[in-house]
Structures are given as C-alpha cells and as structure tokens.
Amino acid sequence: MIKNLAATAVAACCITLAPLGAFSQTTSKSPDAAKPLKIGFVYVAPLSDAGWVRQHEEGRKELQAALGSRVQTSYVEDVAEGPDAERVIRDLAQQGNTLIFTPSFGYMEPTLKVAQEFPNVKFESITGYKTAANVAVANARYYEGRYLSGIVAGRMSKTHLAGYVAGFPIPEVLQGINAFTLGMRSVDPRAEVKVVWLNAWFDPTREHDAAMTLFNQNVDVVSFHTGSSAVMAAAQERGKMAIAYHSDMRSVAPDAQIAAVTHRWGDYYTARARAVLDGSWKPGNVWGGVKEGMIRVGDFGPKVPQAVRAEVLSAQKAMAQGKLNAFHAVDPVRDNEGHVVIAKGETLSDEKILGMNWLVAGVQGKISH
C-alpha cells in the first residue's frame, strides 16, 4: 500500500495548472427511485479523448452505468491544484455530494482540508497518501504495465534502442523507466533505453521535440511519462513506434502505436460507491495493479505479430496470478552505475519501490536534478 515515502511522488496524472473549468453533470434516476447517492469528481485538466482525465471519466461512466438510478454523478473539469481545487471540492460537498473523488496528487491537501469541514462526506484521494476518518487513498502500480510494454518494445525494436520522454525524476517515473527497461531486456539483453528529462508534466511542443530528438539518435520505439499525446503524434509523423500511456491513443497514432498501458478505475469507483450505499465504506489505502484490474496492457497496433501479442498477454496473466514480478531478480540487478540494487533471488518491497532513486543498467542517462 502507499506509504509516506510517496510524499515526494507527484501523481501520474501529469499536473497541468489551468483555470477553473466548466461543470458537467450526468444524471440517471427513475421517478420512483429512492434519493440517489450524489457523487462528485474533480478533474485536473480539460476532458479530452485520451489521457489521465479521460480514464477517470471512463471510470465515472462505468460507475454510473453499473449503479444506475442509485447514483447521480457529476464532474468539474480543468481545475488547477491549490485554491481552485479547494473551492471546487468544497462546492461539491455543499451541493450535497456525499462521495467525492479527487484524482490528482496535488488535490490531496485541499481534500483533507475540506474533509475536516464535512465529516459526513466520504472522500477518495486518488494518488494521494494521507488518510483521515473520511478520506481514503488509492493509486495504481503503473510500473507493472511498463514492464509488460517493455516486452513489446524489446520484441519490436530493430535498433535495440528505445527512447523515454519523462517529466520529473520522482519515484513513480523511475519505477516506470526501470520496469520498462527490465521488460525490454527480458527478451532482448542488448536493449538500452535513452531518457530525455523535460522537468515538466505537460508541454506538448517540448514532448514532441524530445521524441524527434530521440528518433534522430537511432531510437525506433518510444515510451513516455508526460501529459499529452505529442510523443505519439511524433512517432506517427516519423514512421516510428510508440507505447501509449494512460489510455489507448490509436486515434492519434494509428500506425505508430504498438501497445498501450491503460489505467482502469471503473471497478474501484463502483466498489467504493457500493460501499457507501451499503454502509460498509472505510478509509482504505489501495495500491492495485494488474491483479486488481487497475492496469492493463493491450490495444496492440497492426505492426505487432500475433506471437508477440500472445507473449505479452501470457506475461500479463502470470503477473495477475503473482507468478511474475517486475522487480524480482533472477540474477543480480545493477543500476547503471554498477551497484547491485536487487540481490539475486530478491523481490523489492513496496517500501523500496516507493522510494526508488536509481536507474537500472541499460538506461542511458542520469537522474535529473
């Protein structure tokens, strides 16, 4: 589960400072139904066709479809972290929402503050790590999907060199880079990964330029941990390959996408709403991955042979069954400075994963400061 080591880990949502956005609502109830549970969502960026916010919106829609007239859901999009977030969260509570989801790391403190004012409202801080009597937290093991996507990249790359466009060197991003590299090297021991740090979460122009720079350096497949689909667009333009993140991005890169690491929140959101409805809600602390259905790799592109698809799906099944762990060392694992970071036979603990501060052997580059 998420521990306090995650305090420095900015959310995978790729933070975007933006002005307060518009309010949108979806309602489903019949005239004779009991008063529905009102549920509010706060989104850190504008709702688009792909990305972090899109996946949470899909989760909201799944919750609404699953519980129907028992719930009434609404969302506010494009809400900057800080004072805007606090105001919106408070407004949702004042409007009668008794379950509120706040999916962005920077919403954690505003959520906790508002929760103190509304003890009868349940709050879900997604990617946060601080709980309270009426505040639960949840996050996903994104690195599991990264490992699986590394298998695809390792099988597909002809140059044995992948690129990775990264936002900030926080543990969550380092987990992804390292897992991706280990996955790639599990099928291609010669594989290497070249990292470009942006020190920004959302900057489409620089994301696009970074991908182009990597392609100019013999990279033929890219992955990324940033906020837009610009890396995918760059791969499509150059006739290269790319791994989508957050959601399926074949609409942007129909030829370039070879796989996507997608986040699935519908089951979690539905379960938490059911818990409020039946009175069993408690302030849990969840860190779920492939096993829990919160992370999935698929959405393969046309270039990917059936044998590679089958190999990845088999590995994903093994991971779900606990038979495959991205950070288990069959042989000693070293960082890219030569130090052993996972001893032979060792599986990294959650505490060590959450505090990750190294780059694995095979990664070209250093941790940006």
N, C-alpha and C positions, 0 to 999 in steps of 0.2 A: 504494500500500500504506500501511498505518498507520505513521505516523512519530511521533517523540516529542512532536510538537505535541499529540498526543492525550492527553497526560498528565493534562490537566485535564478530559478529556471523560468524564464518568460514563456508564456503559453505558445503552443504550436500554432495558435491562430494567426500568427503574423500580425502584430499590432499595427493598426492604422489610426492615426489621430485624425478625426474627422468631425465635422459639425454635427449637431443634433439632427437626427433624421426624421423621417415620416413614420406615422403609426399605421399599422395594418392589422386587420382582425379577421379571423375565420371563426364562424360560429356554426355549431351543429346541434340542434336540440328540437325535440318534438313538443307540442303544446302541453301534453300530459306528463312530460318527464319531470322528475324531481329537479330542484335547482341544481344546475351543473357546477362542477368544480371549475373555478376560473384559474387559468394557468397563463403566466406571462413569460415571455422570452426577450432577452436583450441581446442584440447583435452588434458587434464592434465595427463592422464595415457594411457598405451597401450590399443588399442581396443581389447576387449575380448568378450566372448559370453554373459556375464551378467554384470550388474553394472551400475554405473553412466555414464561412457563414452558410453556404449552400447546404453543407452536410448537416448542420444543425437545423436548418429549415426542413430538410427531408425528415429528420427525426421528429420535429414538431408535427408534420403532416401524418407520419406513421402513428404517432400517439393519438391524434385526433381521429384517424380512421379506425384505430383499434377500440377506442372507448366511446366513440360516437356522442350521443346526447348526454352522456355522463360528464362530459367536459366541454369547456369553452376556452379555446386558446387564442392568444394574440401575441404579436411581437412588435418591437420597436427596433428599427434598423439604423445603422450608421451612427452609433452612439460612441463618442470619444470616451476613453478612460479618464477617470478623475471626476470633477464636479458634475459634468453632464451625466455620467453613469449613475452617480448617487441620486441625482434628481429624478432620472427616469425610473430607477428601481423603486424609489420612494413613491413616485406617482402610481406605479403598477400596484403597489401594496395598498395605497389609498383608494384605488379603483375597485378593490375587492378581490384581487388575485390572492389566493391563499397558497399557491405554489409558484415560485419564480425561479427560472433557470437563468444563470448569468455566465455564459460560456466565453470567458476571456480571463487570462491571468490577472490583468490589470483591474478587473472588476472585483477582485477578492476583498480588498479593504472596504470599498463602498458597500458591498454586500453585507459584510459583517456589521458595519455601522448602522445600516438600515434595519438589519435583523434585530438589533437591540431595541429598536423603536416599535417593532411589530412582532412580539413574541409568539403570536398565534399564526403567523405566516411561516411556511416552510420554504427554505432557500436551498438551491443547488448550485454551488460554486464549481463550475467546470474548469479544470486545470488549476484550481486553487489548492491550497494545502492546509488552511486553517479551518477547523470546525467549531461549532458552537451548538448549544442545545437545539437550535432550529436551523442550523446550517450544515449541510452535508457537502462533501467534495468528491469529485470523480475525475479521472484522467484515463488516457489510453496508452498502451505500450506500443507507441508508434514504431519503435525500433524493430519490433517483430516483422512488421511489413517491409521495413527497409532491408532486412536480411533476405527475405523471400524475393524482393525485387532485384537484389544483387545477383541472385541465381540467374534471373532472366538476362540481366546485363552481361554477366560472365559468359553465358552461352551465345549471346548475340554479337558481342563486340569482336571486330576483326583486328583492331589495333591493340587490344589488351589494355586500353587506357580509357577510363571513364572520367567524366567531369562532375563536379558537385558545386552548385551555386548555393552558398549558405549565408544566412542572416547574421546571427551573433553566435559566438562560441560558448553558449550555455550548455549544461549537461545534456539536455534533451536533443540538441542539434548534434553534439559529439556522439551521443548514443547512435543516432541515425547514420552518421558518416561511417562510424566504426562497424556497425552491423551490416551496412551496405557493402563495405569492403570485404568483411569476412564472408558474406554470402557470395560475392563475386569470386573470391579466392577459393571457396569450397569447390568450385567447378573449373576454375582457371587459376592455378597457382601463380601464374605470371602476371595476373591482373594488377593494375595500380589505379589509384583514384587521385585526381588532381583537384584541389579545393580552391575556390575563389571566395573570399570573405567580403561581404558588402557592408557589414555593420549597419544594416537597415533591414526591416522586415518587408516593407512594401515600397518598391521603386522600380516599376516596370521597365523604364528605359535602361537603368543600370543592370537589371536582371537579364534583359535581352542582350546587352553588350557583353556581359560576363560570359554568357553562353557562347556568343560568337567568338570571343577570345579563346575559349576552351576548344572550340572546333578548329581554330587556326593552329592549335598545338597538338594535333593528331588525335584528339578525342573524337570518338564516333558515337558515344552514348552519354547522356547527361541525366542527373537527378538534381533535385533542388529542395531547399527548405526556405522558401520565401513566399510572399503573399499573392502573387499574380500568376497568370498563365503565360507570362512573357517568355520563359525558358522553353516552354512547349512550342510557342509560335516560332522562336528562333530555330529550333530543331526542324520544324516543318519547312521553313524557308531554305535551310541549308541541305535538306535531304538526309539529315542525321536521325538518330534515335533518341527517345527520351522516356523517362519514367514519370508519370503524372503523380501528384501528391494532393491529398485531401479528397479529391473526387476525380471521376472519370473526365478526361479532357480531350476525348477524341473529336469533339466538335471543333476544337482549336487546332489539333494536330492529328488529323485522321490517318496520315501515313507515318508520322514520326512516333506516335505513342506505341510502345511495345507492351506496356503494362501500367497499371495504376495501383497505388496504395490508397485505399479509401477508408474513411472513418465512418462508423455506423453507430448512430446514437438512438435510433428508434426504440430498440428493445429496452435500453436503460431508461429512457424517458417514460416509456409506457409503464414499466415496472414501478418506477417511483411515483407516478400518478396513481396507479392502483393502490400503492401502499398508503397514500394519503386518503384515498376513498374508503379503504377498509380499516383505517386506524392503526396500521402497523408501521408507519413511517418512522424511521430513526435516522439520526445524523451519521450515516455511514461514511466510509473512506475507501473508495474503489479505485483500483488501478487494473483495468481489464485489457485484454489483448485479443489474440486470435481465438483462444479458447472461449472467451465470453462473447465472441461475435462483434467486438468493437473495432477490430481491424481486419481488413480483407485485401488480398492481392488478387487481381483478375483484370477484366476489361482489356484483354490482350489485343494487340493490333494485328493487322493482316500479315505482317512480316514474320510473326512468331510461329515456328513449326509446331505441329501438334505434339511432338515428343517433348518439346520444351515446356509447353503448357501443362502437359501431364506431370512432368517432373516437379514443377512449381506447386501444382495443386496437391501432389502427393506429400511434398515437404510441408505445405500448409496444414494438411490433415495430421501429419506427425506432430507438428507444433501444437495443434489443438489438443492432441492426446497426451502432451507432455513428454513426447519422445525426442523432440528437437528443441534445443535452446540456443538462441543466437550467441549467448555469452558463456557457453560451455567449451572448455578447452580439451580436445582430444590429445593434442600436443601443446606444449607451452605457447602462449600467445604473447608476443612482444609489441611494445609500442614502436613508433617509427624513429625512436632514438636508441633502440636496442634493449630496453629494460623489460623484464618479464612482468606483465600486468595481469595475466591469468595463468596460474600454475597448471601443469598437466593434471587433468582429471578434475579441475576445479570448475565450479559454476559460480559466476558472480552473484553476490547477494543483491537484493533490491537496494540496500543502503549504498553499496559501491556503484551500482548502476546510476543511481540518482545523483551521486557525487562525482561522476566521471569527468576527468580533467586531462585526458590523454588522447592521442590519435594513434590508431593501430598501425603496425607495419604494413606497408603497401599504400599508405596515404602520402601523397606528395604535398607538403606544406606544413605550416606550424599553426598553433592556436593563436588567433588574432587577439591582441590586447588593446 
